[in-house]
Amino acid sequence: MKAYTAFADFYDGLTANVDYKSRADYIEKLMAFHNHDFGLCVDLACGTGSLTIELAKRGIDIFGIDGSSQMLSQAQMKAYDEELSVLFLCQKMQSIDLYGTVDTCLCTLDSINHLTEPDLVQKTFDRVSLFMNPNGLFVFDVNTVYKHQEILSGNTFVYDTDDVYCVWQNTPVDETLVKIDLDFFEYDGKAYRRTSESFCERAYSNVQITEMLQKAGFAIEGMYGDMTLDLPKENEQRIIYIARKL
């Protein structure tokens, strides 16, 4: 899995369309729908901590984990600005090592897709299971095969913000793997400075996800379309999974 460097500086600006307050509302709604108390919660692959901090502001006992120290530096600064004491740990998803067990694990915004080999996904599910209390909930989402093949694959997107001009290129490697190349152009008042980042995302089928969860000791309680409590549609771009620790 890629440990982001240049991307960390621009991540929040490029994902400004993500409404973290609404996503936190949705997660709270999911917890209520499944009659689950957050308890101690970990936000896995928390990135710059926007969702972690939003949930912490609501009184949820939560900490964040990410494999990128650059992302976590941004998260720490945001927590400081909000006058919040939030623990952030720099660990890879597939090898998390916690001090104790948790009751809830969140992993949002296609972070699982950044694990490009099935064995890494299985290791991640296994580690989450190892540190989760019985009856705990693992809530995560994945970009679908449909999104990879029909929306991302072969397409280029351009983002022009106040801070950076970004070219986002998606190149298909195989039916489920997409290589993503990001070129960032910053203007310092005299000239543009270019930095680049590359990584891959893989889409996994429901059959694969289900088998890996079962092997890790989870039972799927629900599957929903993004930000809904409805069953996923055939052309769903993102699926939410609710898995309970047996």
C-alpha positions in Angstrom: 0.0 0.0 0.0 1.3 3.5 -0.9 2.4 5.8 1.9 1.3 9.1 0.4 3.7 12.0 0.4 2.8 14.7 -2.1 -0.9 13.7 -2.0 -1.1 14.5 1.7 -0.5 18.2 1.1 -3.4 18.5 -1.3 -5.8 15.7 -0.2 -8.2 17.9 1.7 -8.5 20.4 -1.1 -9.1 17.7 -3.7 -11.7 16.0 -1.6 -13.6 19.1 -0.6 -16.7 17.6 -2.2 -16.8 15.0 0.6 -19.3 16.2 3.2 -17.8 14.6 6.4 -20.6 15.9 8.6 -23.2 14.1 6.4 -21.0 11.0 6.4 -20.7 11.1 10.2 -24.5 11.5 10.4 -24.8 8.5 8.1 -22.5 6.4 10.2 -24.4 7.2 13.4 -27.6 6.3 11.5 -26.0 2.9 10.6 -25.0 2.3 14.2 -28.6 3.0 15.4 -30.1 0.9 12.6 -27.9 -2.1 13.7 -28.5 -1.5 17.4 -24.8 -1.0 18.0 -23.1 1.3 20.5 -19.8 2.8 19.1 -17.9 2.0 22.3 -14.2 2.3 21.6 -13.9 3.0 17.9 -11.0 3.0 15.4 -11.0 4.9 12.1 -8.8 2.7 10.0 -6.9 4.4 7.1 -8.1 7.7 8.5 -6.0 9.9 6.1 -6.0 13.5 7.3 -8.5 12.7 10.0 -11.5 14.6 8.9 -14.0 11.9 9.7 -12.1 10.9 12.9 -12.3 14.5 14.2 -15.9 15.0 13.2 -16.9 11.9 15.2 -14.7 12.9 18.1 -16.5 16.3 18.2 -19.7 14.3 18.7 -18.3 12.7 21.8 -17.4 9.3 20.3 -14.3 7.6 21.8 -12.3 7.3 18.6 -8.7 7.1 17.4 -7.2 7.0 14.0 -4.7 4.8 12.1 -3.0 5.5 8.8 0.1 4.2 7.0 1.2 7.7 6.0 3.0 9.9 8.5 2.4 12.9 6.1 -1.4 12.3 6.3 -1.3 12.0 10.0 0.7 15.2 10.4 -2.3 17.0 8.7 -4.7 15.1 11.0 -2.8 16.2 14.1 -2.8 19.8 13.1 -6.6 19.7 12.5 -7.2 18.1 15.9 -5.0 20.8 17.5 -7.0 23.5 15.7 -10.3 21.9 17.1 -8.7 21.7 20.6 -9.3 17.9 20.5 -7.1 15.3 22.0 -7.2 12.5 19.4 -4.7 9.6 19.2 -3.3 8.9 15.8 -1.2 5.9 15.1 1.1 5.3 12.0 0.5 1.7 11.0 -0.4 -0.2 7.9 -3.8 -1.6 7.7 -2.7 -5.2 7.2 -0.4 -5.1 10.3 -2.2 -3.0 12.9 -1.1 -3.7 16.5 -3.3 -2.2 19.1 -3.0 -1.9 22.9 -6.3 -3.6 23.4 -9.6 -4.4 21.8 -12.2 -2.1 20.1 -16.0 -2.3 19.7 -16.2 -0.6 16.3 -13.9 -0.3 13.3 -14.6 2.2 10.4 -12.7 2.1 7.1 -14.2 4.6 4.6 -13.7 6.2 1.2 -12.4 3.1 -0.7 -9.4 2.6 1.5 -9.8 -1.2 1.1 -9.3 -0.8 -2.6 -5.8 0.6 -2.0 -4.8 -2.9 -0.9 -4.1 -4.3 -4.4 -3.6 -8.0 -3.4 -6.3 -10.2 -1.9 -3.9 -11.5 0.7 -3.4 -8.0 2.0 -7.2 -7.5 2.3 -7.4 -10.9 4.2 -4.6 -9.9 6.5 -6.4 -6.6 7.2 -9.7 -8.3 8.0 -7.8 -10.8 10.2 -6.1 -8.0 12.2 -9.3 -6.1 12.6 -10.9 -9.3 13.9 -8.0 -10.0 16.2 -8.5 -6.7 18.0 -12.3 -6.5 17.9 -14.5 -7.5 20.8 -17.2 -10.2 20.1 -20.3 -8.6 18.6 -18.3 -5.6 17.5 -19.0 -4.0 14.1 -16.7 -3.6 11.2 -18.1 -0.9 8.9 -16.2 -0.3 5.6 -16.9 0.6 2.0 -15.4 -0.4 -1.3 -15.4 1.0 -4.8 -17.1 -1.6 -7.1 -15.9 -3.4 -10.1 -18.5 -1.4 -12.1 -16.9 1.9 -10.9 -13.4 0.7 -11.8 -14.4 -0.5 -15.3 -16.9 2.2 -16.3 -16.0 5.3 -14.3 -12.3 5.3 -13.6 -10.6 3.0 -16.1 -9.0 5.0 -18.9 -10.4 8.3 -17.9 -8.6 11.5 -16.9 -9.9 14.1 -14.4 -8.7 17.7 -13.9 -9.1 19.6 -10.6 -8.4 23.3 -10.4 -8.4 24.6 -6.8 -7.1 27.8 -5.2 -4.0 25.8 -4.0 -3.2 23.4 -6.8 -3.9 22.3 -10.4 -4.2 18.5 -10.5 -4.3 16.0 -13.4 -5.7 12.6 -12.3 -5.1 9.9 -14.8 -6.5 6.3 -14.5 -4.9 3.5 -16.5 -6.4 0.0 -16.5 -3.9 -2.7 -15.7 -6.4 -5.6 -15.8 -10.1 -6.0 -15.3 -10.1 -5.0 -11.7 -6.8 -3.1 -11.2 -6.4 0.6 -12.1 -3.1 2.6 -11.9 -3.6 6.2 -10.8 -1.1 8.9 -11.7 -1.5 12.3 -10.0 0.4 15.4 -11.2 0.2 18.5 -9.0 1.1 22.0 -10.2 1.6 24.7 -7.6 2.2 28.3 -8.5 4.5 30.2 -6.2 4.0 33.6 -7.8 6.7 33.2 -10.3 6.6 29.7 -11.7 4.7 26.4 -11.4 6.2 23.6 -9.3 5.3 20.0 -10.3 5.1 17.0 -8.0 3.7 13.6 -8.7 2.2 10.6 -7.0 1.3 7.2 -8.3 -0.6 4.3 -6.8 -3.1 1.5 -7.7 -6.5 0.5 -6.6 -8.2 -2.9 -7.0 -11.9 -3.7 -7.0 -13.1 -6.8 -5.3 -16.3 -8.7 -5.9 -18.9 -9.3 -3.3 -18.0 -13.0 -3.4 -14.4 -12.2 -2.6 -15.3 -9.8 0.2 -17.8 -12.2 1.8 -15.3 -15.1 1.8 -12.6 -13.1 3.3 -14.8 -11.7 6.0 -16.1 -15.2 6.9 -12.6 -16.5 7.1 -11.7 -13.7 9.5 -14.6 -14.5 11.8 -17.2 -11.9 10.6 -20.8 -12.3 9.5 -22.2 -9.8 7.1 -25.2 -8.0 8.6 -25.9 -5.5 5.8 -24.8 -4.2 2.4 -26.0 -0.8 1.3 -25.6 1.7 -1.5 -23.4 4.7 -0.5 -25.0 6.9 2.1 -28.3 4.9 2.0 -30.0 2.0 3.8 -31.0 0.5 0.4 -29.6 -2.6 -1.2 -26.8 -1.8 -3.7 -27.9 -1.3 -7.3 -26.3 -3.1 -10.3 -24.5 0.1 -11.2 -23.5 1.0 -7.7 -20.2 2.8 -7.5 -19.6 2.3 -3.8 -20.9 -0.4 -1.4 -21.1 -0.2 2.4 -20.5 -3.4 4.3 -21.6 -4.0 7.9 -19.9 -7.0 9.4 -20.3 -8.3 12.9 -17.6 -10.1 14.9 -18.7 -13.6 15.8 
